Amino acid sequence: MFVSMAFTVHIIFLFSLLIQCFNADAVAAVPMVELKNAAVKGTKMPAMGLGMGGYGTNKRFGYGGYPECWMEVAGCGDFTKRAIGEWLK
């Protein structure tokens, strides 16, 4: 019996999805961090979801562009200083 590669990939995907569903208690083990300055008191986020977003290295996107560039070595140090200054106001 011949089984196509696409069919095999779909079966493997569904099997891995089922494994994840039955292992849902692993998701609850993610540590939560309370956001002290949140608009709603007691707001929490998973620790792995707290990235700051300064992943860019291209100054051409400018201040507030995406992905934001915060790296001094890439020439974006002024963006970082401006963001900190605005946050402190």
C-alpha positions as CSV (number, residue, x, y, z in Angstrom):
1,M,0.0,0.0,0.0
2,F,1.4,3.4,-1.0
3,V,1.0,6.3,1.4
4,S,1.7,9.8,0.1
5,M,4.2,12.0,1.9
6,A,1.5,14.7,2.5
7,F,-0.7,12.2,4.2
8,T,2.1,11.1,6.4
9,V,3.0,14.7,7.4
10,H,-0.7,15.3,8.2
11,I,-0.9,12.2,10.4
12,I,2.3,13.2,12.2
13,F,1.0,16.7,12.8
14,L,-2.3,15.5,14.2
15,F,-0.5,13.0,16.4
16,S,1.8,15.7,17.9
17,L,-1.2,17.9,18.4
18,L,-3.0,15.1,20.4
19,I,0.1,14.6,22.5
20,Q,0.2,18.3,23.3
21,C,-3.5,18.3,24.3
22,F,-3.1,15.4,26.7
23,N,0.0,17.1,28.1
24,A,-1.9,20.4,28.8
25,D,-0.8,20.4,32.5
26,A,2.7,21.3,31.3
27,V,1.3,24.7,30.2
28,A,0.1,25.5,33.7
29,A,3.7,25.1,35.0
30,V,4.8,28.4,33.3
31,P,5.8,30.9,36.0
32,M,3.7,34.1,36.0
33,V,5.0,37.6,36.7
34,E,2.8,40.3,38.2
35,L,2.9,43.5,36.2
36,K,3.4,46.1,38.9
37,N,2.5,49.1,36.7
38,A,-0.5,47.5,34.9
39,A,-3.7,49.4,34.4
40,V,-5.6,46.5,36.1
41,K,-4.2,45.6,39.5
42,G,-3.0,42.0,39.7
43,T,-2.5,41.5,36.0
44,K,0.0,38.7,35.3
45,M,1.8,37.5,32.3
46,P,3.8,34.3,31.6
47,A,7.5,35.0,32.2
48,M,8.3,33.9,28.6
49,G,6.0,36.5,27.2
50,L,7.7,39.6,28.5
51,G,10.0,40.3,25.6
52,M,10.7,44.0,25.1
53,G,10.7,44.0,21.3
54,G,14.1,45.7,20.6
55,Y,15.2,43.0,18.2
56,G,16.0,45.1,15.1
57,T,19.4,46.2,14.0
58,N,18.3,48.6,11.1
59,K,18.3,52.3,12.0
60,R,16.3,53.1,8.8
61,F,13.0,52.0,10.5
62,G,13.4,55.0,12.8
63,Y,12.1,55.6,16.3
64,G,9.0,53.5,16.9
65,G,9.4,51.5,13.7
66,Y,9.2,47.7,13.7
67,P,11.2,45.8,14.7
68,E,12.6,48.5,17.0
69,C,16.3,49.0,17.1
70,W,17.8,49.7,20.5
71,M,21.4,48.6,19.8
72,E,24.1,51.2,20.4
73,V,26.5,49.4,18.1
74,A,23.9,49.6,15.3
75,G,23.6,53.4,15.8
76,C,20.2,53.3,17.6
77,G,21.3,54.5,21.0
78,D,19.5,57.8,20.6
79,F,16.2,55.8,20.1
80,T,16.8,54.1,23.4
81,K,17.6,57.3,25.2
82,R,14.5,58.9,23.8
83,A,12.2,56.0,24.8
84,I,13.6,56.0,28.3
85,G,13.1,59.8,28.5
86,E,9.5,59.6,27.3
87,W,8.7,56.7,29.7
88,L,10.1,58.7,32.7
89,K,7.9,61.8,31.9
